[in-house]
Amino acid sequence: MKYLLVIVLALVVFWLWRVSRRRHDEAAQARRAANRSAPEKPITPTVVCALCKVHLAQSEALVGRGGVYCSEAHRREAGA
């Protein structure tokens, strides 16, 4: 009787482990599928401020006579 109880207990533990493992695998597969279908963000070209050498997006840069600048103050300072 004692051995039967041990065998049943081992089967229950094994079954619980398999159920847990299956749920974990399904969740990981769902995460991978979500990552694959996520739209990619467009790559924005970067430029370097001619005065302070900070890298910034080209769309945020201000163009001046001596190059591109990160702010209006730097553009004025370089033009002076």
C-alpha positions in Angstrom: 0.0 0.0 0.0 2.9 2.3 0.9 4.5 1.8 -2.6 1.2 2.5 -4.4 0.9 5.8 -2.6 4.4 6.8 -3.6 3.7 5.8 -7.2 0.5 7.8 -7.3 2.2 10.8 -5.7 5.1 10.6 -8.2 2.5 10.5 -11.1 0.7 13.5 -9.7 3.9 15.5 -9.4 4.9 14.5 -12.9 1.5 15.5 -14.3 1.7 18.9 -12.6 5.2 19.5 -13.9 4.0 18.7 -17.5 1.0 21.0 -17.3 3.2 23.8 -15.9 5.8 23.2 -18.7 3.1 23.2 -21.4 1.7 26.5 -20.2 5.2 28.0 -20.0 5.9 26.9 -23.6 2.6 28.3 -24.9 3.2 31.6 -23.2 6.7 31.8 -24.7 5.4 30.9 -28.1 2.7 33.7 -27.8 5.4 36.2 -26.9 7.6 35.3 -29.8 4.6 35.6 -32.2 3.7 39.0 -30.8 7.3 40.1 -31.2 7.4 39.0 -34.8 4.2 40.7 -35.7 5.1 44.0 -34.0 5.7 46.8 -36.5 9.2 48.0 -36.6 10.0 51.6 -36.0 11.6 53.5 -38.8 15.3 54.2 -38.4 15.9 57.9 -38.0 19.2 59.3 -39.2 21.3 61.1 -36.6 23.6 64.1 -36.9 26.1 65.8 -34.6 25.8 69.3 -33.3 28.7 71.3 -34.7 29.3 73.1 -31.4 28.8 70.6 -28.6 29.1 67.3 -30.5 25.8 66.0 -29.2 24.1 63.3 -31.4 20.5 64.0 -32.2 17.8 63.0 -34.7 18.1 64.8 -38.0 14.5 65.9 -37.8 15.2 67.8 -34.5 18.4 69.5 -35.8 18.6 73.1 -36.8 20.6 73.9 -39.9 23.0 76.9 -39.8 25.9 78.3 -41.8 28.5 76.1 -40.0 26.6 72.9 -40.0 23.7 71.5 -37.9 23.0 72.4 -34.3 21.1 71.0 -31.4 19.5 74.3 -30.3 18.8 77.8 -31.4 21.3 79.1 -28.8 24.1 77.0 -30.3 23.3 78.1 -33.8 23.4 81.7 -32.8 26.6 81.2 -30.8 28.4 79.5 -33.8 27.2 82.3 -36.1 28.6 85.1 -33.9 
